[in-house]
Amino acid sequence: MIVPRFIRKGDKLGVTAPSFGVNDPLDANRFSSAKEKFSAMGYGIVETPDVYTADEEGRSAPARQRVDELTSLLEDPEVSCIFSAKGGDYQFEMLPLMDWDAYESNPKWFQGYSDNSTLMFKMTAEHDVATVYCGNFGDFGMAEWHPSLTENLEFLEGSRTSQDSFPFHATDFVDRVTGLESFQEDEPTVWGSSVGDCRFSGRLIGGCMDVLAWFHDKRTADPSGFVDRYSGDGIVWYMETFDMTEDRIRSMLRGMEADGWFRGCTGFVFGRPLFYHGETTYTELVRGALAHLEVPVLTDADVGHKAPRMTFINGAMAEFSYSDGGCSLGYDLRSDA
């Protein structure tokens, strides 16, 4: 597993829009604020032309252009980390056009969440480069950074290797007035565990369930090599959903298991669902679907669409320690390459 070089002051941070572009003035204001904050800390920002464009369906640009702009950041020696501008629905259009040789020749941090699982799952599971499932670039534009953002940056800088869950979380997206608002933390956070207090570790892999289900259904990603290489370390799967039904989630989990995706799994971590449709509760669903594997299943985790987000590093050796509704997460961020 390649862990990219940690970022340092003086580096440039790339921002590109591999799915949706930013065309809301409040989002643009948030981006301006994020650039100012990073600049004050000694980082330069390189934005690709597609960041502030969007067609009628939200695409920032045609797929070929999005690939070329991402590749330009990968090949820029001054850029050490790439942030996605937003999520969306269209990253899958980039996959047939991606130059994976260019990516493997220029491994660097890539961060985002939601639809960004499309690229990041492939980057880590098939190309052995660690990626970061955490906030998109706009999160860094809030007037006062939430602690999760400070900790996120510290992971990227290599000064942090562990993190604790947060006490409160948002229950939904909220309308913005200035674009500089922080997360609206309106509900206490209580993680759940299928086995009570527990500790487990392994290579971390996962992402947005909506994307993972598409990968599995369409056979457009193959984690078998990842599972073969790292099952001896143990593998921790994390997932969170934007909008899925009970039946679809159950079918997805059963299918993944049948196809060997969960071989060597030492535990599961599920984030809070944004939209979930089913008669069974989300927690009951995932616990029931995976109970026969006899590994811990954590739920209501700080990962995904309901902020704040802990920094989940795909490909890294991770250890989860759960106790009494809270969880700590620690990493070994040494590169194996």
C-alpha positions in Angstrom: 0.0 0.0 0.0 1.4 3.4 -1.0 0.7 6.1 1.6 1.3 9.4 -0.3 3.8 12.0 1.0 2.3 14.1 3.7 1.6 17.7 2.7 3.7 20.5 4.1 3.6 24.3 4.1 4.5 25.7 0.7 2.8 22.9 -1.2 0.0 23.5 -3.6 -3.4 21.8 -3.0 -5.4 20.9 -6.1 -9.2 21.3 -6.4 -11.1 19.8 -9.2 -14.8 18.8 -9.9 -14.9 15.2 -11.1 -18.7 15.2 -10.8 -20.9 18.2 -9.9 -19.5 21.7 -10.4 -20.0 24.7 -8.1 -22.5 27.1 -9.6 -24.3 28.4 -6.4 -23.0 31.9 -5.3 -23.0 30.8 -1.7 -20.9 27.7 -2.5 -18.5 30.0 -4.5 -18.3 32.3 -1.4 -17.5 29.2 0.7 -14.7 28.2 -1.7 -13.2 31.7 -1.6 -13.1 31.5 2.1 -11.4 28.1 2.0 -8.8 29.4 -0.3 -8.1 32.3 1.9 -7.7 30.1 5.0 -5.3 27.7 3.3 -3.3 30.6 1.9 -3.0 32.1 5.4 -1.5 28.7 6.5 1.1 28.7 3.7 -0.6 26.6 1.1 -1.2 27.5 -2.5 -4.4 26.5 -4.3 -4.7 25.3 -7.9 -8.2 25.1 -9.2 -9.0 23.4 -12.5 -11.4 25.2 -15.0 -14.3 22.9 -14.3 -14.7 23.8 -10.7 -17.2 26.6 -11.2 -19.1 25.2 -14.2 -22.2 22.9 -14.4 -24.5 21.8 -17.1 -28.3 21.4 -16.7 -27.8 18.1 -14.9 -25.0 19.4 -12.7 -21.9 17.9 -14.5 -19.0 20.2 -14.2 -17.7 19.3 -17.7 -17.7 16.5 -20.2 -16.0 13.3 -18.9 -12.9 13.7 -21.1 -12.3 17.2 -19.7 -12.8 16.1 -16.1 -10.3 13.3 -16.6 -7.8 15.7 -18.2 -8.1 18.2 -15.5 -7.6 15.6 -12.8 -4.6 14.2 -14.6 -3.1 17.7 -14.9 -3.2 17.9 -11.1 -1.7 14.4 -10.7 1.2 15.4 -13.0 1.8 18.8 -11.4 4.9 18.2 -9.2 3.9 21.2 -7.0 0.5 19.7 -6.1 0.7 17.2 -3.2 -3.0 16.7 -2.4 -6.2 16.9 -4.5 -9.6 17.8 -3.0 -12.9 17.1 -4.8 -15.1 20.2 -5.2 -18.4 18.3 -4.7 -20.1 15.0 -4.9 -22.7 14.3 -7.6 -23.8 11.4 -9.8 -21.4 11.3 -12.8 -17.9 10.2 -11.8 -18.6 6.8 -13.3 -18.4 8.4 -16.7 -14.7 9.1 -16.1 -13.7 5.5 -15.4 -13.2 4.2 -19.0 -11.1 7.3 -19.8 -8.9 7.3 -16.8 -5.1 7.1 -17.3 -4.3 4.8 -14.3 -0.7 4.6 -15.3 -0.4 8.3 -14.8 -2.1 7.9 -11.4 0.2 5.1 -10.3 3.2 7.2 -11.4 2.1 10.2 -9.4 0.5 8.9 -6.3 -0.8 11.7 -4.1 -3.6 12.3 -1.6 -7.1 12.5 -3.0 -10.0 13.5 -0.7 -13.7 13.7 -1.0 -16.9 11.7 -0.1 -20.2 10.6 -1.6 -19.8 10.1 -5.4 -16.1 10.5 -4.9 -16.1 6.9 -3.8 -16.2 6.1 -7.5 -12.6 7.2 -8.1 -11.3 6.6 -4.6 -12.4 3.0 -4.3 -10.7 2.2 -7.5 -7.6 4.1 -6.5 -7.2 2.2 -3.3 -8.7 -1.3 -4.0 -7.2 -1.7 -7.5 -4.1 0.6 -7.5 -2.9 0.4 -3.9 -2.8 4.1 -3.1 -4.3 5.3 0.2 -7.2 7.9 -0.2 -9.1 10.0 2.2 -12.9 9.7 2.7 -13.7 13.0 4.4 -15.1 16.4 3.5 -15.1 18.0 0.1 -13.2 21.3 -0.4 -16.1 23.5 0.5 -16.1 22.3 4.1 -12.9 24.2 4.7 -14.7 27.5 3.9 -16.8 27.7 7.1 -16.0 30.9 9.1 -14.7 28.9 12.1 -13.4 25.5 11.5 -15.1 22.6 13.2 -12.5 20.5 15.1 -13.0 17.7 12.6 -11.5 19.9 9.8 -8.4 20.8 11.9 -7.9 17.1 12.6 -8.4 16.2 9.0 -5.6 18.6 7.9 -3.4 17.3 10.7 -3.8 13.8 9.3 -2.8 15.0 5.8 0.2 16.8 7.3 1.3 13.7 9.1 1.1 15.2 12.6 -1.9 13.2 13.7 -2.5 9.4 13.8 -5.6 9.1 16.0 -9.0 10.7 16.5 -12.0 10.4 18.7 -15.7 10.5 17.7 -17.5 13.8 18.1 -20.3 14.5 20.6 -22.9 15.9 18.3 -23.9 15.6 14.6 -26.2 17.2 12.0 -29.5 15.4 11.2 -29.9 16.9 7.7 -28.5 19.4 5.2 -29.4 23.0 6.1 -30.0 26.0 3.9 -27.1 28.5 3.9 -27.4 32.3 4.2 -23.8 33.4 3.8 -22.1 30.2 2.7 -19.8 30.4 5.7 -21.9 28.5 8.2 -20.5 25.6 10.3 -22.1 22.2 10.6 -25.4 22.4 12.4 -24.9 19.9 15.2 -28.4 19.3 16.5 -28.4 15.8 18.0 -26.1 13.9 20.4 -23.9 11.3 18.8 -24.1 7.8 20.1 -22.4 5.0 18.2 -23.9 1.6 18.4 -22.2 -1.8 18.6 -23.5 -5.3 17.9 -21.2 -6.7 20.5 -20.8 -4.0 23.2 -17.4 -2.7 24.0 -14.9 -3.9 21.4 -11.6 -3.4 19.6 -10.7 -4.5 16.1 -8.2 -3.6 13.4 -7.4 -4.1 9.7 -6.9 -2.4 6.4 -9.7 0.2 6.0 -11.8 0.2 2.8 -15.2 1.3 1.8 -17.2 4.4 0.9 -20.7 5.4 -0.2 -23.0 2.4 -0.4 -24.8 3.9 -3.4 -21.6 3.7 -5.3 -20.4 0.4 -3.9 -23.7 -1.2 -4.9 -23.3 0.1 -8.4 -19.7 -1.3 -8.6 -21.0 -4.7 -7.4 -24.0 -4.8 -9.6 -22.2 -3.7 -12.8 -18.9 -5.5 -12.0 -17.0 -2.3 -12.6 -14.7 -2.6 -9.6 -12.7 -5.6 -8.5 -11.5 -5.7 -4.9 -10.4 -9.3 -5.0 -6.8 -8.3 -5.4 -7.0 -6.0 -2.4 -8.7 -8.8 -0.4 -6.0 -11.3 -1.4 -3.2 -9.0 -0.5 -4.5 -7.8 2.8 -6.8 -10.4 4.3 -3.9 -11.5 6.4 -3.9 -8.0 8.0 -7.6 -8.1 8.5 -9.9 -5.8 6.6 -12.3 -3.3 8.1 -15.2 -2.3 5.8 -17.0 1.0 6.3 -20.1 2.2 4.5 -22.6 5.0 4.5 -25.6 5.7 2.3 -27.0 8.8 0.6 -30.3 7.3 -0.5 -31.0 3.5 -0.4 -33.8 1.1 0.4 -33.8 -1.7 2.9 -34.1 -4.3 0.1 -31.3 -2.8 -1.9 -28.9 -2.7 1.0 -29.7 -6.3 2.1 -29.2 -7.5 -1.5 -26.0 -5.6 -1.8 -24.4 -7.0 1.4 -25.5 -10.5 0.6 -24.1 -10.2 -2.9 -20.8 -8.7 -1.8 -20.3 -11.5 0.8 -21.2 -14.2 -1.8 -18.5 -12.8 -4.2 -15.8 -12.8 -1.5 -15.6 -9.1 -0.8 -15.8 -9.6 2.9 -13.2 -12.4 3.2 -10.8 -11.6 6.0 -13.1 -8.9 7.4 -12.6 -8.2 11.1 -15.4 -5.6 11.5 -17.8 -3.2 9.9 -18.4 0.5 10.5 -21.6 2.1 9.2 -22.2 5.8 9.0 -25.5 7.6 9.7 -27.7 7.3 6.6 -29.0 10.5 5.1 -32.1 9.0 3.4 -33.1 5.5 4.2 -36.4 3.7 3.3 -37.5 0.5 5.0 -39.7 -1.1 7.6 -36.7 -2.4 9.5 -34.4 0.2 11.2 -31.1 0.8 9.5 -29.2 -0.6 12.5 -31.4 -3.8 12.7 -30.9 -4.2 8.9 -27.1 -4.2 8.8 -26.7 -6.1 12.0 -29.1 -8.8 10.9 -27.5 -9.1 7.4 -24.0 -9.5 8.8 -24.6 -11.3 12.2 -23.5 -14.7 10.9 -20.0 -13.3 10.2 -19.5 -13.0 13.9 -17.5 -9.7 13.8 -18.3 -6.4 15.4 -20.8 -4.1 13.5 -20.6 -0.4 14.5 -23.4 1.9 13.5 -24.1 5.7 13.6 -20.5 6.4 13.0 -19.0 9.8 12.1 -18.5 9.1 8.4 -20.6 10.2 5.4 -23.3 12.7 4.6 -24.3 13.7 8.2 -21.4 15.8 9.5 -19.1 16.0 11.3 -16.8 13.5 9.6 -13.9 11.6 11.0 -11.0 11.1 8.7 -11.3 7.6 7.1 -8.2 6.7 5.2 -8.7 3.9 2.7 -5.9 1.4 2.6 -4.4 2.3 5.9 -4.1 0.0 8.9 -6.8 1.2 11.2 -7.8 0.3 14.8 -11.3 1.0 16.1 -11.9 1.0 19.9 -15.5 1.3 20.8 -16.8 1.9 24.4 -20.1 3.2 25.8 -21.4 5.0 22.6 -18.1 6.5 21.6 -15.2 5.4 19.4 -11.5 6.2 18.9 -9.8 5.5 15.6 -6.0 5.1 15.3 -3.8 4.5 12.2 -0.4 3.2 11.2 0.3 5.5 8.3 3.6 4.0 7.2 3.8 3.2 3.5 4.4 -0.5 2.6 5.7 0.4 -0.9 
